[in-house]
């Protein structure tokens, strides 16, 4: 079994956004992009009282991102004095590999934080405990109906629930009302289309000083980020791999994928309404046109919202993703599960149902989107003109590619990343040929993984 994909590991985004937006950015962990060397955050070990059981909890968060964990732990321990929760933040290197090493030595934390597209790999390795019996247990049951639509599903694999949700985000489009007002362009509205999106971006792409160089861009896109591209394919009515996960051919190179790729190509190179990214990853420093007020729109997740609200260059608006053949969106997610090797399963479950349940959501809501419907409603997020967009977009979720092919990170993802890089950096590339080459490469990698 190959090691799990890190496509949705959280570290790179956190560091890049902290660098770009300032030290007070709340840390989001339902985020993309991998492999970063970071300094370890020391694990705090406290004296254990007689009769107490210690529950170890792994997390990929660090620094300021540990604050909500610590607040939830304090609340739980106050109500459960027989349990002590020991938070174990990420150490140096590859977070998932660290977890796998701990599992291999028989000493993993009791609770593991896992990103969505790594769920199949950890389940297939038998690293996680099925939660089904615990959810319906008479002593500590959990009503899974408390969750917002779609946010429980990424933790479900192979017929069982293995993880409960921590945080999530779909995609949406940020826009700067200052620029729309300055140039008399109507704000984008729910139900808009790709054609509306293009027209709006064209109206806001300007050479403001007449020197022949674009100074104001209509939209900042997501570069070669493959997960972001999944939305465009879905909105075009396509998918990147067959539903049974055995074929990229006819899907990654389909007419629908081609239409999505051509549309983005035209945004970059035809209409020229989007800047070529300084770094092809949207999470790298330097891709800050929207934050600097020189791009009117930005396609992205919920993560930077707290800081964008405070940005003096912006009068912020948010709208859902435009539709095309259909309305579509994709979900980025992380959750917590119980290690199969845990020696304290019932105690771990008691904390997990608190951590990822209504009590925990009351804390998470101040750092990201809460997963529990009643918490979101009481906090006024559903009707909030900015926060509410993310929640309404849950109605348009489509399955991500990894749900059909668990080896996506080693098969389809690398081939798709190369395709997107070619589309961005080679304006004259034959996109039809490039699509076919990507499908062939992904299919070959899939055969090797079987």
Residue, then its C-alpha position, 0 to 999 in steps of 0.5 A: x500500500x502506498x503512503x497516503x497522499x498529502x494533497x490536503x495536508x495543512x501546513x503550507x497554507x498556514x505558513x504562507x497565509x501567516x506570512x502574507x496576512x500577519x500573525x493574528x490569522x486564525x489557523x485553518x486546517x481543512x486546507x490543501x498542499x503538503x510537505x513542509x519542514x516546520x519547527x515542533x510545537x512542544x507537547x505539554x505534559x501535566x501531572x496525572x492525578x490518581x485514577x485519571x486516564x490520559x488521552x493523546x490527541x494528534x493535530x497538524x495545527x501549530x502556533x496560534x492554531x492550537x488555541x481552539x484545541x486548548x480551549x475545548x480541552x479545558x472545557x472537556x476536562x472541567x466536566x470530565x475530571x477522570x480524563x486528561x487530554x494531552x495535545x500533540x502538535x505536529x513535529x518536524x517534517x511530514x505529518x502523515x508519515x509521523x503518524x504512520x511511524x507512530x502506528x508502526x511502532x505501536x504507539x500512536x495518539x488515541x485521536x488522529x487528525x486526518x485530511x479528507x483525501x488521506x482518509x481512504x489510505x488510513x482506513x485501508x491501512x487499518x489505522x482507524x477504528x470504525x465509529x459506528x458502534x460508538x455513535x449508537x452506544x447507549x452510554x455516549x451516543x451521538x446524533x449525527x443529524x446535528x451536522x451541516x449537509x455534506x460535512x460528515x461524508x468525508x469521514x465515511x469510507x468503506x461502509x463505516x464512519x471513521x472520522x468526525x468533522x473538525x473543519x471544512x470549506x467549499x470554494x467561493x469568490x471574494x470580490x472587492x466592492x470598492x473596485x466594482x463601485x469605482x468602475x460602475x460594475x454590478x456586484x455578482x449575484x447568486x445564480x450567475x454563470x461562467x459567462x457572467x463571470x467572464x463578462x465581470x472579469x473583463x469589465x474590471x481588467x484595466x490598464x489604468x495609466x495607459x502604459x500598455x500594461x494591465x494594472x487591475x485584474x478582473x480575477x485572481x485564480x488558483x494556479x495549478x492547484x488540482x483540487x480547485x480545478x475539480x470544481x471547474x470540471x464538475x461545473x462543466x458536467x464532467x468528472x476526472x475519473x470513472x465512478x468505479x475508479x478504474x479509468x482516467x481515459x475518457x474522463x480526464x481527457x473528456x470534452x467536459x474537462x477540455x471545456x473547463x481547461x479551455x475556459x481557464x486558459x482563456x482567462x489567463x491567455x485569451x481574455x487576459x483577465x487573470x495574472x499569471x501567478x508568481x508561483x503556480x501554487x495559490x498558497x505561495x507568497x507573492x500571489x497577493x493581487x486581491x489582497x493588494x487591491x489590484x484584482x477585483x475577484x479571487x477564487x479561494x476557500x474560507x481560510x483568509x476571510x478573517x484577515x480579508x475583513x480587516x484589509x483596508x484595501x478591500x470592501x469585501x463581498x463574497x458570492x458562490x461559484x458560478x454555474x455552467x452546465x450545473x451548479x457545483x462546488x467541492x469540499x475541503x475538510x479535516x476530521x478526527x478519528x480514533x486510532x485502531x491501536x488506542x488502549x483507551x477507546x471509550x475514553x477517546x470516544x467520550x472526548x471525540x464526541x465532545x471535540x467534534x460535536x456541539x460543544x467543540x463547535x461552539x469554540x471552532x466557530x470563532x476560528x473557522x466554519x462550525x460543522x454543527x448546524x445549530x451552532x452556525x444558526x445561533x451564531x448568525x452565520x447562516x444569514x451573515x452576508x459573508x459567512x452565509x455564502x459558504x454554508x449555502x454552497x454546501x447544497x452544490x457539493x459534488x464528489x471529489x476524485x479521491x472518493x472514486x480512486x483512493x490512490x488519486x494522490x499518486x495517479x491522477x493528481x500528479x498528471x493533472x498538476x502537470x497539465x495545469x502547469x502547461x496550460x498556464x505557462x505555455x499559452x500556445x500548448x495543444x490542450x487536446x493533446x495535453x489532456x490525452x497525455x495527462x489521462x494516459x499518464x494517470x492511467x499508467x500510474x493507476x495500473x502500477x498502483x494496482 
